[in-house]
Amino acid sequence: MSLCGASPGRTTPVRWCPTTSAFYEIVEWRGGQYLGKDTAKAFVAAQNDPWDSQVDTALAVAGAFFTSLVVWFRRRLFHRNAQLNALKKIHEIYRVF
């Protein structure tokens, strides 16, 4: 299955990062429940941010998306350079121009 014309391998990091981030936040939440109200409250108060899990997940998605773009640009640039080098070799061999 492709997403907006991209192969599934290219979108895997963007799909896995929020999944693992959300899984970690759920484990963290359940751990806070296991420790008890006072300890969990102290832990959440130490972070001082009620939107911590959402921000963490959003940053994970943004990082995955940015990294995927960097990899895509590098691959595109490398592919373009490889094509240009191949054309130069063909021109040298056959002296086309």
For each residue, the residues with C-beta under 8 A, 3 or more apart:
1: 8
2: 5 6 7 8
3: 6 8 11
4:
5: 2
6: 2 3 10 11
7: 2 10 11
8: 1 2 3 11 12
9: 12
10: 6 7 68 72
11: 3 6 7 8 14 15 68
12: 8 9 15 16
13: 16 17 64 67 68
14: 11 17 18 61 64 65 68
15: 11 12 18 19
16: 12 13 19 20 64
17: 13 14 20 21 60 61 63 64
18: 14 15 21 22 57 60 61 64
19: 15 16 22 23
20: 16 17 23 24 60
21: 17 18 24 25 56 57 60 61
22: 18 19 25 26 53 57
23: 19 20 26 27
24: 20 21 27 28 56
25: 21 22 28 29 53 56 57
26: 22 23 29 30
27: 23 24 30 31
28: 24 25 31 32 53
29: 25 26 32 33 53
30: 26 27 33 34
31: 27 28 34 35
32: 28 29 35 39 40 43 44
33: 29 30 40
34: 30 31
35: 31 32 39 40 43
36: 39 40
37: 40 41
38: 41 42
39: 32 35 36 42 43
40: 32 33 35 36 37 43 44
41: 37 38 44 45
42: 38 39 45 46
43: 32 35 39 40 46 47
44: 32 40 41 47 50 52
45: 41 42 48
46: 42 43
47: 43 44 52
48: 45
49: 52 55
50: 44
51: 54 55
52: 44 47 49 55 56
53: 22 25 28 29 56 57
54: 51 57 58
55: 49 51 52 58 59
56: 21 24 25 52 53 59 60
57: 18 21 22 25 53 54 60 61
58: 54 55 61 62
59: 55 56 62 63
60: 17 18 20 21 56 57 63 64
61: 14 17 18 21 57 58 64 65
62: 58 59 65 66
63: 17 59 60 66 67
64: 13 14 16 17 18 60 61 67 68
65: 14 61 62 68 69
66: 62 63 69 70
67: 13 63 64 70 71
68: 10 11 13 14 64 65 71 72
69: 65 66 72 73
70: 66 67 73 74
71: 67 68 74 75
72: 10 68 69 75 76
73: 69 70 76 77
74: 70 71 77 78
75: 71 72 78 79
76: 72 73 79 80
77: 73 74 80 81
78: 74 75 81 82
79: 75 76 82 83
80: 76 77 83 84
81: 77 78 84 85
82: 78 79 85 86
83: 79 80 86 87
84: 80 81 87 88
85: 81 82 88 89
86: 82 83 89 90
87: 83 84 90 91
88: 84 85 91 92
89: 85 86 92 93
90: 86 87 93 94 96
91: 87 88 94 95 96 97
92: 88 89 95
93: 89 90
94: 90 91
95: 91 92
96: 90 91
97: 91
